[in-house]
Amino acid sequence: MIEQATTADTPKTIKVIISGGFAAVYREVLPEFERTTGIKVETGSGASEGTGPKTIRHQLANGILADVVILSREGLRKLIEDGRIRVGTEAGLATAALAAAVRAGSPKPDIGNHAAFRKALIDAGQVVAPSSTSGQFVRDKISRSWICRTTVRLALEARGTEGGRSAQSG
C-alpha cells in the first residue's frame, strides 16, 4: 500500500520519464499512487539506451526535466556517469527475460542451444530488435560472432512497436 503524503514540502506534481520495459506495471499502479498521495504525475517516455531524440538520455541532455526516471540499469548507469542522476538514489525494480518470435507463417526455429540458436539467426538472415536495452544486448551478442556479424542483418528500430512492424514487413 502507498502511504499518504503529508509533509508541507511534498510536491503537487512530479515528472516521470519511463522506458517501455516497465510501462505496463507503471500504468497499473499510477492511479492508486496519485489517489493515495494526492501527487499528480506527468509522464514522459523514451528508450533506455540508443541514440537520438527518443532516448531518455537525449531528452535529459536537451533540457527536459524529470523528478524520477525509470529505465534499464544500463541506461541508468550512463545517466549517473553524465551527472544527471544523483549517485546512490537508484533502486532495482525488476529483472526481465528477453523473448524472441518469428513472423507469422515462418517455421518455428530450434533455439535449444548456442549452436542451434546461431544457425537459426543465420537461416533467418535478419533480426529486428528495439534500439533500447534488449536490442543493444542482441546487437552485442550477434557482433561477437564473426559468422553472424557477416551473415545476419540486424535492424535496430527506435522503439519496440516499430520493430514489430519491420519484422512483419520483412
URZIWO-V704133 format. One line per field, one symbol per residue. psi: psi as a letter, one per 40 degrees, with the letter a starting at -180 (. if undefined). A space follows every 10 residues. Layout:
psi = ???
//
This chain:
psi = ihihheideh idiihhhiid dedddddded dddddddehh hhhiiiidia iieeiddddd efehiidhih aidddddddd deeehhheei hhdiihiiii iiiheiihih feiddddddd dddddhhhii eadddddddd ddeehdddde ehhhhhidid dddddddde.
//
